[in-house]
Amino acid sequence: MSEILRKLSAHGVSLWLDDISRERLRTGNLAELIRDKNVVGVTSNPTIFANALSKGDAYAPQLHDLSVRGVDVGEAVRLITTFDIRWAADVLRPVYDTTGGLDGRVSIEVDPRLARETDKTVAEARALWWMVDRPNLYIKIPATLEGLPAITQALADGISVNVTLIFSLERYRQVMDAWLTGLERAAQAGHDLSAVSSVASFFVSRVDSEIDKRLEAIGTPEALALRGKAAVANARLAFAAFEDVMASERWQALAARGARPQRPLWASTGVKNPDYSDTLYVDELVTAGTVNTLPEKTLTAAADHSSVDGDTVRPFYEQAWNTMAALREIGIDYDDVVKVLEDEGVEKFEASWIELLDTVAAELKKA
C-alpha cells in the first residue's frame, strides 16, 4: 500500500473511489484497490453508469435476459445499476464490518430527473433501498430545495443517505438541519440511530472552475491572484459549519442515543485546471472525520505524490474567510455562483441519465 495513502487514512480521511463498473467488479479490480490503495468506499452517479455501459461487453448477458423478458428501459436501468451496487456492497462488506459501519459504503443516486420533486424522490429512495437490500448502502439525494424534505423523510424511514450536489454554505447548513430532523423523526419511529448513517457531499473543483472563469473575465492582477483558491476556502468553511453543529445541544442529544455524525465528503475532487496540482483537493482538505471521493486518476496521483503533513483544514479558517471576503470585494457574486453550479449539476446528471436510458434502450434492441 502507498505510504502516502496510509498517512491520509491515519489522519482520519476515508478514501472512496468515485467510479464503478461491471468490468471493475468482475475482474476483481475493486478488491485490489481496497487491498492496495486503501479504498474503503465507492460512489456512483449517472455519468459513471453511462460511461460504464458504453464500454466493453460486461453487461451483455444481463441485457440479453432483460430483452428476452421484455423489461422496459427504465426498469432495466434500475436492475442493471442495482446489480452493480449490490455486488460492490458485498465486496466492501468486510470493510463495513471491521470499521463498525463507518466505511465500506456504496452509494447509488435517485433518478436525477426527480431532483425537483420531493415525493417522487422519496418513493425512488425507498425502492432503491429495498432493491439493493444491503446495510452498507447509501441512497444519494441531491441537496435541492425540494430534496431537503426528501432527505429528512428518507432518514426518518431508516434509510442511510448520501446528500449530493452541495455547493453553498447556506445550503449545507440546511442539509444538516434536514439530517438532524430526519434523525429525530427516526428516533421517534423507534429506529436504531446507529444504523442510520449519512454523509454530505460538498462539491469542490466545480467551484474553482466557475469562479476562475469569472476572475479571468475581470482580468485585474488582484482577480487573477485569487484563481484556484475559492474551492478550498469554501470547503474549509463548510467543515467549520459542520463543527458548529457537532457542538450543538441538538446534536449531542442525538449522539447520546447512538447517532453517527454526518461526515463531510469532498466530492468532485478531480482537478480540472492543468495548471494546478493534480492532488490540490486532496492535499488542502486533510482533516479527521472526512471522506474524500476520488476518481481513479486522482487516487493514483495521490498515492504517488500527494503531500500529507497534517491537518490542512482546521488551522485555516481565518484564511478561508479572508479569501471569500476578497472574492466578494473584487466582484464575485457567491450566491449566483452556487445557484449556477446547482442548476448545472442537476442538468448534467439529467443529461447523463437520459444518455444512460438511450444506451440501454439501444442495447436491449440489439440483445
Disulfide bonds with the S-S distance in Angstrom:
none
